[in-house]
Amino acid sequence: MASRWSASHDAWRFRCGSSESRSERGGCIIIRDEAALKVRGRGSEFRHGEPEHHVVSVDGLALTVLLRRGARRTLSLRVDERGTRVDAPRGAAIDSIEGFVREHADWIQRHVARIAQARTEAAIEIADGIRLDLFGESCVVRLVAGRRTAGWGDDEMAILLLPAASPLPALERAVRNHARQWFERRVRFHCERLGEPSPPVALSSARRRWGSCSRRSGIRLHWKLALLPVALADYVVAHEVAHLREMNHSSRFWALVAGLYPDWRAARAALRARAGCLPEFVTAADTGGMPGVESR
């Protein structure tokens, strides 16, 4: 296939947008951690086919990409934490696709390395005696032999006891429980200020969203917000509560956000800077399986 190549662009993007469907309008804050590059190619009238994994040889190295064909006029590369994806016109020849990948191999490797570094920086290694911040409050983690569940060692929630044999599942459950209670309090607080009834609050572990709001199901908030600075978590709560009245991102919406959280611009910028750094609990044994992660 003869392709026409146009100037490519290199984007490491975070987007704050709204989620809307025919049956329901909603608002969300989206986590976006990806690099995208496009070139112009021939189009097609066919819909997307099933994606397939394809191995491209680049200077003797095997690079695995997910190839997806469909009704489009461009070839594009997308790199995120799940891997490298190529979107191609239905009729694009495999030689042209492989040539496209080889031509941009340096670009791919650069962003793969960038994502690996982000994972390294986001890793929280759990060991006996470490300090863990939850919504800005510090607690000491203690690994206890023979213990089966997580628990707090005192009334001040300053000591978190975890089973030494399998600390990570217990830790996640403890953080989730703490996050749910904190979110419910902050949602009630902001709803009272806005004069809106408090909706149901649920936890999320979505790959792409810090939070979302729906008139049907209420507010969903990512449990890992507990591991971020408390100001950022509270901004996300205020943002979603504002969507209870304005299911959009109009000037009216941002005026509501400003009333609930005056320093929202700084908080939004800080969230954007953290795109790609979703915190991840690991143990010393786990770090061997994470590229670039060293024990610390």
QUIRARA-V372240 format. One line per field, one symbol per residue. ss: DSSP state (H for helix, E for strand, - for the rest). psi: psi as a letter, one per 30 degrees, with the letter a starting at -180 (. if undefined). A space follows every 50 residues. Layout:
BEGIN
ss=???
psi=???
END
This chain:
BEGIN
ss=----------EE-----EEE----EEEEEE----EEEEEE---------- -EEEEEEE--EEEEEEEEEE---EEEEEEE--EEEEEEE----HHHHHHH HHH-HHHHHHHHHHHHHHHHHHEEE-----EEEE--EEEEEEEE------ EE------EEEEE---HHHHHHHHHHHHHHHHHHHHHHHHHHHH------ EEEE----EEEEEE---EEEEEHHHHH--HHHHHHHHHHHHH-------- HHHHHHHHHH---HHHHHHHHHH------EEE---HHHH-------
psi=kkkjklklljkjkkkjaljklefkklllkkkjjlkkkklkakalgllkak lkkkkkkjhfkjjkljkkkailglklkkkaffakkkkllegkkeeeeeee eeegeeeeeefeeeeeeeeeffkjkklkflkkkjhfkklkkkkkkfkfll lkflffhfkjkkkeeieeeeeeeeeeeeeeeeeeeeeeeeeeefgkkklk klllhkffkellkkfefbkkkkffffflkeeeeeeeeeeeefffejhahl eeefeeeeeeieheeeeeeeeefgkfhkkkklleefffgjkfklk.
END
